[in-house]
Amino acid sequence: MSETTETIFSKIIRREIPVDIVYEDDLALAFKDIHPQAPVHILVIPKKPIPTLADAESQDHAVLGHLLLTAKRVAKEAGLENGYRVVINTGDDGGQTVYHLHLHILGGRQLSWPPG
Ligand code: AMP
């Protein structure tokens, strides 16, 4: 299990680093990825600093569900009527680089499968 540590996303939540925020509520924040991999690339993060999906516990079920519903909401608001992909990179083999749980919402072009 990863330890809960300060990440760049904690600074973003505290507004210490500017980002292009597209949605916010008590539990979640959504903002544009700084290195977009598709025409639409938004990150949805919990305000609670859960490091990875593997660190989530049963008590986090409400926030996890809320993150998915937030992903649906911001995808709709971004105009992704033709579909999109939601990705949670988890741990080193999953390609995770920021250890604060986040959902990638990717869309606006045809996405290939399988990912690299
Ligand atoms: P992952 O590799 O799944 O951990 O994804 C981390 C994502 O955070 C990457 O897509 C980065 O481009 C993105 N990212 C890192 N720093 C920032 C930042 N300051 N503002 C917006 N997105 C960021």
Backbone and ligand atoms as CSV (ligand in chain L), in Angstrom:
chain,resi,resn,atom,element,x,y,z
A,1,MET,N,N,0.837,-1.198,0.000
A,1,MET,CA,C,0.000,0.000,0.000
A,1,MET,C,C,0.878,1.257,0.000
A,2,SER,N,N,0.451,2.234,-0.745
A,2,SER,CA,C,1.182,3.489,-0.788
A,2,SER,C,C,0.836,4.331,0.437
A,3,GLU,N,N,1.778,5.124,0.870
A,3,GLU,CA,C,1.502,6.017,1.992
A,3,GLU,C,C,0.865,7.292,1.475
A,4,THR,N,N,0.022,7.885,2.304
A,4,THR,CA,C,-0.582,9.154,1.938
A,4,THR,C,C,0.466,10.242,2.076
A,5,THR,N,N,0.831,10.835,0.945
A,5,THR,CA,C,1.836,11.894,0.971
A,5,THR,C,C,1.318,13.078,0.174
A,6,GLU,N,N,1.949,14.193,0.395
A,6,GLU,CA,C,1.604,15.406,-0.334
A,6,GLU,C,C,1.966,15.227,-1.818
A,7,THR,N,N,1.039,15.591,-2.685
A,7,THR,CA,C,1.324,15.548,-4.117
A,7,THR,C,C,0.984,16.900,-4.721
A,8,ILE,N,N,1.293,17.018,-6.018
A,8,ILE,CA,C,0.956,18.248,-6.737
A,8,ILE,C,C,-0.563,18.461,-6.743
A,9,PHE,N,N,-1.337,17.375,-6.664
A,9,PHE,CA,C,-2.793,17.535,-6.677
A,9,PHE,C,C,-3.288,18.147,-5.361
A,10,SER,N,N,-2.589,17.885,-4.249
A,10,SER,CA,C,-2.955,18.551,-2.989
A,10,SER,C,C,-2.788,20.060,-3.143
A,11,LYS,N,N,-1.724,20.455,-3.816
A,11,LYS,CA,C,-1.486,21.892,-4.041
A,11,LYS,C,C,-2.548,22.477,-4.964
A,12,ILE,N,N,-2.970,21.691,-5.947
A,12,ILE,CA,C,-4.033,22.157,-6.852
A,12,ILE,C,C,-5.337,22.344,-6.080
A,13,ILE,N,N,-5.668,21.403,-5.199
A,13,ILE,CA,C,-6.888,21.531,-4.391
A,13,ILE,C,C,-6.833,22.787,-3.527
A,14,ARG,N,N,-5.666,23.106,-3.020
A,14,ARG,CA,C,-5.506,24.296,-2.163
A,14,ARG,C,C,-5.303,25.574,-2.973
A,15,ARG,N,N,-5.368,25.463,-4.312
A,15,ARG,CA,C,-5.217,26.614,-5.221
A,15,ARG,C,C,-3.804,27.216,-5.159
A,16,GLU,N,N,-2.834,26.395,-4.802
A,16,GLU,CA,C,-1.453,26.884,-4.785
A,16,GLU,C,C,-0.803,26.758,-6.165
A,17,ILE,N,N,-1.415,25.942,-7.021
A,17,ILE,CA,C,-0.971,25.798,-8.407
A,17,ILE,C,C,-2.196,26.029,-9.283
A,18,PRO,N,N,-2.104,26.928,-10.258
A,18,PRO,CA,C,-3.285,27.212,-11.088
A,18,PRO,C,C,-3.562,26.097,-12.087
A,19,VAL,N,N,-4.835,25.749,-12.234
A,19,VAL,CA,C,-5.275,24.806,-13.263
A,19,VAL,C,C,-6.586,25.327,-13.826
A,20,ASP,N,N,-6.984,24.729,-14.941
A,20,ASP,CA,C,-8.238,25.109,-15.582
A,20,ASP,C,C,-9.341,24.205,-15.020
A,21,ILE,N,N,-10.016,24.674,-13.980
A,21,ILE,CA,C,-11.033,23.872,-13.290
A,21,ILE,C,C,-12.324,23.859,-14.104
A,22,VAL,N,N,-12.888,22.658,-14.278
A,22,VAL,CA,C,-14.155,22.542,-15.018
A,22,VAL,C,C,-15.315,22.159,-14.100
A,23,TYR,N,N,-15.021,21.636,-12.906
A,23,TYR,CA,C,-16.094,21.268,-11.966
A,23,TYR,C,C,-15.491,21.153,-10.566
A,24,GLU,N,N,-16.295,21.529,-9.572
A,24,GLU,CA,C,-15.853,21.362,-8.178
A,24,GLU,C,C,-17.067,21.225,-7.283
A,25,ASP,N,N,-16.951,20.352,-6.292
A,25,ASP,CA,C,-17.935,20.287,-5.209
A,25,ASP,C,C,-17.192,19.884,-3.940
A,26,ASP,N,N,-17.938,19.505,-2.914
A,26,ASP,CA,C,-17.302,19.218,-1.620
A,26,ASP,C,C,-16.354,18.019,-1.677
A,27,LEU,N,N,-16.634,17.080,-2.571
A,27,LEU,CA,C,-15.879,15.828,-2.598
A,27,LEU,C,C,-14.870,15.721,-3.729
A,28,ALA,N,N,-15.088,16.470,-4.790
A,28,ALA,CA,C,-14.300,16.243,-6.006
A,28,ALA,C,C,-13.922,17.541,-6.699
A,29,LEU,N,N,-12.856,17.429,-7.489
A,29,LEU,CA,C,-12.403,18.542,-8.325
A,29,LEU,C,C,-12.076,17.965,-9.700
A,30,ALA,N,N,-12.462,18.676,-10.751
A,30,ALA,CA,C,-12.136,18.247,-12.119
A,30,ALA,C,C,-11.455,19.403,-12.832
A,31,PHE,N,N,-10.350,19.078,-13.521
A,31,PHE,CA,C,-9.585,20.126,-14.207
A,31,PHE,C,C,-8.900,19.536,-15.433
A,32,LYS,N,N,-8.513,20.424,-16.350
A,32,LYS,CA,C,-7.890,19.978,-17.592
A,32,LYS,C,C,-6.465,19.494,-17.348
A,33,ASP,N,N,-6.127,18.356,-17.973
A,33,ASP,CA,C,-4.774,17.825,-17.862
A,33,ASP,C,C,-3.795,18.778,-18.554
A,34,ILE,N,N,-2.639,18.969,-17.925
A,34,ILE,CA,C,-1.658,19.918,-18.463
A,34,ILE,C,C,-0.982,19.377,-19.723
A,35,HIS,N,N,-0.983,18.064,-19.909
A,35,HIS,CA,C,-0.408,17.426,-21.102
A,35,HIS,C,C,-1.473,16.559,-21.764
A,36,PRO,N,N,-2.421,17.193,-22.452
A,36,PRO,CA,C,-3.571,16.436,-22.970
A,36,PRO,C,C,-3.176,15.384,-23.995
A,37,GLN,N,N,-3.755,14.188,-23.847
A,37,GLN,CA,C,-3.513,13.065,-24.760
A,37,GLN,C,C,-4.647,12.890,-25.761
A,38,ALA,N,N,-5.601,13.779,-25.731
A,38,ALA,CA,C,-6.751,13.760,-26.634
A,38,ALA,C,C,-7.310,15.181,-26.634
A,39,PRO,N,N,-8.185,15.503,-27.622
A,39,PRO,CA,C,-8.753,16.858,-27.656
A,39,PRO,C,C,-9.416,17.253,-26.340
A,40,VAL,N,N,-10.064,16.292,-25.678
A,40,VAL,CA,C,-10.570,16.520,-24.314
A,40,VAL,C,C,-9.819,15.586,-23.377
A,41,HIS,N,N,-9.169,16.135,-22.377
A,41,HIS,CA,C,-8.459,15.331,-21.377
A,41,HIS,C,C,-8.620,16.037,-20.032
A,42,ILE,N,N,-9.526,15.490,-19.241
A,42,ILE,CA,C,-9.863,16.084,-17.941
A,42,ILE,C,C,-9.532,15.077,-16.846
A,43,LEU,N,N,-9.035,15.567,-15.732
A,43,LEU,CA,C,-8.781,14.731,-14.560
A,43,LEU,C,C,-9.853,14.999,-13.515
A,44,VAL,N,N,-10.369,13.933,-12.919
A,44,VAL,CA,C,-11.310,14.049,-11.805
A,44,VAL,C,C,-10.631,13.450,-10.582
A,45,ILE,N,N,-10.529,14.229,-9.526
A,45,ILE,CA,C,-9.824,13.758,-8.328
A,45,ILE,C,C,-10.716,13.927,-7.098
A,46,PRO,N,N,-10.534,13.052,-6.108
A,46,PRO,CA,C,-11.215,13.271,-4.836
A,46,PRO,C,C,-10.460,14.328,-4.035
A,47,LYS,N,N,-11.156,15.086,-3.236
A,47,LYS,CA,C,-10.435,16.022,-2.361
A,47,LYS,C,C,-9.713,15.269,-1.258
A,48,LYS,N,N,-10.260,14.103,-0.897
A,48,LYS,CA,C,-9.549,13.238,0.040
A,48,LYS,C,C,-8.348,12.624,-0.681
A,49,PRO,N,N,-7.152,12.730,-0.111
A,49,PRO,CA,C,-5.955,12.240,-0.817
A,49,PRO,C,C,-5.751,10.735,-0.708
A,50,ILE,N,N,-6.577,9.958,-1.407
A,50,ILE,CA,C,-6.374,8.513,-1.521
A,50,ILE,C,C,-5.256,8.316,-2.553
A,51,PRO,N,N,-4.137,7.660,-2.206
A,51,PRO,CA,C,-3.008,7.607,-3.148
A,51,PRO,C,C,-3.307,6.869,-4.450
A,52,THR,N,N,-3.864,5.663,-4.336
A,52,THR,CA,C,-4.158,4.878,-5.544
A,52,THR,C,C,-5.484,4.159,-5.347
A,53,LEU,N,N,-6.020,3.619,-6.439
A,53,LEU,CA,C,-7.247,2.826,-6.302
A,53,LEU,C,C,-7.012,1.654,-5.355
A,54,ALA,N,N,-5.788,1.118,-5.363
A,54,ALA,CA,C,-5.472,-0.017,-4.503
A,54,ALA,C,C,-5.513,0.353,-3.022
A,55,ASP,N,N,-5.463,1.631,-2.713
A,55,ASP,CA,C,-5.526,2.086,-1.323
A,55,ASP,C,C,-6.954,2.400,-0.872
A,56,ALA,N,N,-7.894,2.407,-1.802
A,56,ALA,CA,C,-9.277,2.734,-1.439
A,56,ALA,C,C,-9.844,1.637,-0.541
A,57,GLU,N,N,-10.661,2.040,0.405
A,57,GLU,CA,C,-11.243,1.097,1.352
A,57,GLU,C,C,-12.770,1.167,1.270
A,58,SER,N,N,-13.419,0.212,1.934
A,58,SER,CA,C,-14.883,0.139,1.825
A,58,SER,C,C,-15.537,1.440,2.264
A,59,GLN,N,N,-14.931,2.137,3.209
A,59,GLN,CA,C,-15.500,3.412,3.665
A,59,GLN,C,C,-15.437,4.497,2.583
A,60,ASP,N,N,-14.669,4.243,1.529
A,60,ASP,CA,C,-14.552,5.216,0.438
A,60,ASP,C,C,-15.575,4.977,-0.673
A,61,HIS,N,N,-16.523,4.051,-0.449
A,61,HIS,CA,C,-17.398,3.685,-1.569
A,61,HIS,C,C,-18.201,4.877,-2.075
A,62,ALA,N,N,-18.608,5.758,-1.184
A,62,ALA,CA,C,-19.428,6.891,-1.631
A,62,ALA,C,C,-18.609,7.844,-2.501
A,63,VAL,N,N,-17.389,8.119,-2.087
A,63,VAL,CA,C,-16.575,9.042,-2.887
A,63,VAL,C,C,-16.187,8.403,-4.216
A,64,LEU,N,N,-15.943,7.092,-4.212
A,64,LEU,CA,C,-15.606,6.420,-5.478
A,64,LEU,C,C,-16.779,6.486,-6.453
A,65,GLY,N,N,-17.971,6.252,-5.957
A,65,GLY,CA,C,-19.149,6.372,-6.817
A,65,GLY,C,C,-19.330,7.802,-7.296
A,66,HIS,N,N,-19.066,8.735,-6.414
A,66,HIS,CA,C,-19.205,10.143,-6.778
A,66,HIS,C,C,-18.220,10.532,-7.878
A,67,LEU,N,N,-17.022,9.979,-7.836
A,67,LEU,CA,C,-16.035,10.291,-8.877
A,67,LEU,C,C,-16.515,9.818,-10.251
A,68,LEU,N,N,-17.125,8.632,-10.304
A,68,LEU,CA,C,-17.639,8.138,-11.591
A,68,LEU,C,C,-18.787,9.005,-12.091
A,69,LEU,N,N,-19.676,9.390,-11.197
A,69,LEU,CA,C,-20.792,10.252,-11.612
A,69,LEU,C,C,-20.286,11.634,-12.022
A,70,THR,N,N,-19.210,12.093,-11.368
A,70,THR,CA,C,-18.604,13.363,-11.769
A,70,THR,C,C,-17.966,13.229,-13.144
A,71,ALA,N,N,-17.340,12.082,-13.403
A,71,ALA,CA,C,-16.762,11.842,-14.735
A,71,ALA,C,C,-17.849,11.914,-15.797
A,72,LYS,N,N,-18.987,11.268,-15.529
A,72,LYS,CA,C,-20.109,11.317,-16.480
A,72,LYS,C,C,-20.564,12.747,-16.698
A,73,ARG,N,N,-20.656,13.484,-15.635
A,73,ARG,CA,C,-21.135,14.870,-15.719
A,73,ARG,C,C,-20.192,15.751,-16.551
A,74,VAL,N,N,-18.888,15.677,-16.243
A,74,VAL,CA,C,-17.970,16.566,-16.958
A,74,VAL,C,C,-17.800,16.132,-18.412
A,75,ALA,N,N,-17.928,14.824,-18.678
A,75,ALA,CA,C,-17.864,14.359,-20.073
A,75,ALA,C,C,-19.044,14.922,-20.859
A,76,LYS,N,N,-20.208,14.909,-20.253
A,76,LYS,CA,C,-21.379,15.464,-20.928
A,76,LYS,C,C,-21.207,16.958,-21.160
A,77,GLU,N,N,-20.726,17.659,-20.128
A,77,GLU,CA,C,-20.547,19.108,-20.253
A,77,GLU,C,C,-19.456,19.453,-21.276
A,78,ALA,N,N,-18.513,18.509,-21.487
A,78,ALA,CA,C,-17.457,18.727,-22.480
A,78,ALA,C,C,-17.927,18.379,-23.892
A,79,GLY,N,N,-19.151,17.886,-24.011
A,79,GLY,CA,C,-19.711,17.617,-25.332
A,79,GLY,C,C,-19.319,16.280,-25.923
A,80,LEU,N,N,-18.971,15.317,-25.073
A,80,LEU,CA,C,-18.491,14.029,-25.584
A,80,LEU,C,C,-19.649,13.062,-25.846
A,81,GLU,N,N,-20.604,13.495,-26.674
A,81,GLU,CA,C,-21.796,12.675,-26.935
A,81,GLU,C,C,-21.445,11.378,-27.655
A,82,ASN,N,N,-20.323,11.371,-28.377
A,82,ASN,CA,C,-19.969,10.201,-29.181
A,82,ASN,C,C,-19.168,9.166,-28.401
A,83,GLY,N,N,-18.930,9.421,-27.117
A,83,GLY,CA,C,-18.218,8.469,-26.281
A,83,GLY,C,C,-16.910,9.028,-25.755
A,84,TYR,N,N,-16.356,8.302,-24.836
A,84,TYR,CA,C,-15.110,8.729,-24.182
A,84,TYR,C,C,-14.563,7.550,-23.386
A,85,ARG,N,N,-13.389,7.741,-22.836
A,85,ARG,CA,C,-12.768,6.692,-22.030
A,85,ARG,C,C,-12.434,7.255,-20.660
A,86,VAL,N,N,-12.649,6.437,-19.634
A,86,VAL,CA,C,-12.276,6.797,-18.264
A,86,VAL,C,C,-11.193,5.820,-17.831
A,87,VAL,N,N,-10.061,6.357,-17.398
A,87,VAL,CA,C,-8.891,5.540,-17.069
A,87,VAL,C,C,-8.425,5.866,-15.657
A,88,ILE,N,N,-8.096,4.820,-14.908
A,88,ILE,CA,C,-7.464,5.008,-13.592
A,88,ILE,C,C,-6.138,4.250,-13.613
A,89,ASN,N,N,-5.050,4.941,-13.904
A,89,ASN,CA,C,-3.732,4.310,-13.827
A,89,ASN,C,C,-3.433,4.032,-12.348
A,90,THR,N,N,-3.006,2.793,-12.080
A,90,THR,CA,C,-2.843,2.388,-10.686
A,90,THR,C,C,-1.469,1.758,-10.471
A,91,GLY,N,N,-0.647,2.428,-9.669
A,91,GLY,CA,C,0.671,1.896,-9.333
A,91,GLY,C,C,1.663,1.986,-10.480
A,92,ASP,N,N,2.864,1.488,-10.226
A,92,ASP,CA,C,3.953,1.619,-11.200
A,92,ASP,C,C,3.629,0.928,-12.524
A,93,ASP,N,N,3.168,-0.326,-12.472
A,93,ASP,CA,C,2.861,-1.039,-13.720
A,93,ASP,C,C,1.681,-0.404,-14.440
A,94,GLY,N,N,0.812,0.260,-13.719
A,94,GLY,CA,C,-0.320,0.940,-14.340
A,94,GLY,C,C,0.044,2.276,-14.953
A,95,GLY,N,N,1.297,2.699,-14.737
A,95,GLY,CA,C,1.749,3.964,-15.312
A,95,GLY,C,C,1.364,5.185,-14.494
A,96,GLN,N,N,1.004,4.975,-13.234
A,96,GLN,CA,C,0.626,6.115,-12.393
A,96,GLN,C,C,1.864,6.932,-12.038
A,97,THR,N,N,1.758,8.250,-12.200
A,97,THR,CA,C,2.878,9.129,-11.866
A,97,THR,C,C,2.558,10.060,-10.704
A,98,VAL,N,N,1.285,10.375,-10.507
A,98,VAL,CA,C,0.880,11.223,-9.385
A,98,VAL,C,C,0.085,10.350,-8.419
A,99,TYR,N,N,0.591,10.225,-7.189
A,99,TYR,CA,C,-0.014,9.294,-6.236
A,99,TYR,C,C,-1.102,9.962,-5.398
A,100,HIS,N,N,-2.065,10.454,-6.123
A,100,HIS,CA,C,-3.346,10.955,-5.587
A,100,HIS,C,C,-4.372,10.450,-6.600
A,101,LEU,N,N,-5.240,9.551,-6.173
A,101,LEU,CA,C,-6.197,8.917,-7.077
A,101,LEU,C,C,-6.810,9.916,-8.054
A,102,HIS,N,N,-6.865,9.526,-9.333
A,102,HIS,CA,C,-7.487,10.398,-10.319
A,102,HIS,C,C,-8.036,9.578,-11.471
A,103,LEU,N,N,-9.121,10.072,-12.040
A,103,LEU,CA,C,-9.731,9.490,-13.229
A,103,LEU,C,C,-9.373,10.373,-14.410
A,104,HIS,N,N,-8.825,9.758,-15.454
A,104,HIS,CA,C,-8.618,10.477,-16.716
A,104,HIS,C,C,-9.898,10.336,-17.540
A,105,ILE,N,N,-10.402,11.426,-18.057
A,105,ILE,CA,C,-11.496,11.390,-19.031
A,105,ILE,C,C,-10.895,11.831,-20.359
A,106,LEU,N,N,-10.915,10.914,-21.327
A,106,LEU,CA,C,-10.295,11.165,-22.629
A,106,LEU,C,C,-11.351,11.065,-23.713
A,107,GLY,N,N,-11.374,12.034,-24.615
A,107,GLY,CA,C,-12.350,11.979,-25.692
A,107,GLY,C,C,-12.085,13.031,-26.743
A,108,GLY,N,N,-12.972,13.048,-27.738
A,108,GLY,CA,C,-12.835,14.015,-28.818
A,108,GLY,C,C,-12.104,13.458,-30.016
A,109,ARG,N,N,-11.696,12.188,-29.955
A,109,ARG,CA,C,-11.127,11.483,-31.113
A,109,ARG,C,C,-11.371,9.994,-30.897
A,110,GLN,N,N,-11.196,9.207,-31.976
A,110,GLN,CA,C,-11.319,7.758,-31.835
A,110,GLN,C,C,-10.124,7.236,-31.057
A,111,LEU,N,N,-10.374,6.553,-29.963
A,111,LEU,CA,C,-9.299,6.019,-29.126
A,111,LEU,C,C,-9.032,4.568,-29.521
A,112,SER,N,N,-7.768,4.197,-29.515
A,112,SER,CA,C,-7.406,2.829,-29.906
A,112,SER,C,C,-7.403,1.904,-28.684
A,113,TRP,N,N,-7.427,0.608,-28.964
A,113,TRP,CA,C,-7.369,-0.411,-27.919
A,113,TRP,C,C,-6.595,-1.591,-28.451
A,114,PRO,N,N,-5.713,-2.234,-27.720
A,114,PRO,CA,C,-5.400,-1.945,-26.328
A,114,PRO,C,C,-4.468,-0.746,-26.196
A,115,PRO,N,N,-4.454,-0.102,-25.011
A,115,PRO,CA,C,-3.501,0.971,-24.761
A,115,PRO,C,C,-2.097,0.382,-24.670
A,116,GLY,N,N,-1.092,1.218,-24.772
A,116,GLY,CA,C,0.288,0.749,-24.739
A,116,GLY,C,C,0.716,0.224,-23.399
L,1,AMP,P1,P,-0.951,9.502,-14.125
L,1,AMP,O1,O,0.237,9.298,-15.022
L,1,AMP,O2,O,-2.101,8.575,-14.390
L,1,AMP,O3,O,-0.542,9.528,-12.673
L,1,AMP,O4,O,-1.531,10.928,-14.498
L,1,AMP,C1,C,-1.094,12.126,-13.943
L,1,AMP,C2,C,-1.567,13.213,-14.852
L,1,AMP,O5,O,-1.457,14.442,-14.167
L,1,AMP,C3,C,-0.791,13.334,-16.145
L,1,AMP,O6,O,-1.645,13.155,-17.265
L,1,AMP,C4,C,-0.228,14.754,-16.085
L,1,AMP,O7,O,-0.185,15.393,-17.335
L,1,AMP,C5,C,-1.187,15.429,-15.125
L,1,AMP,N1,N,-0.658,16.587,-14.423
L,1,AMP,C6,C,0.488,16.656,-13.711
L,1,AMP,N2,N,0.651,17.891,-13.208
L,1,AMP,C7,C,-0.415,18.615,-13.615
L,1,AMP,C8,C,-0.825,19.972,-13.433
L,1,AMP,N3,N,-0.097,20.850,-12.722
L,1,AMP,N4,N,-1.983,20.374,-13.996
L,1,AMP,C9,C,-2.735,19.515,-14.719
L,1,AMP,N5,N,-2.408,18.214,-14.917
L,1,AMP,C10,C,-1.261,17.781,-14.383
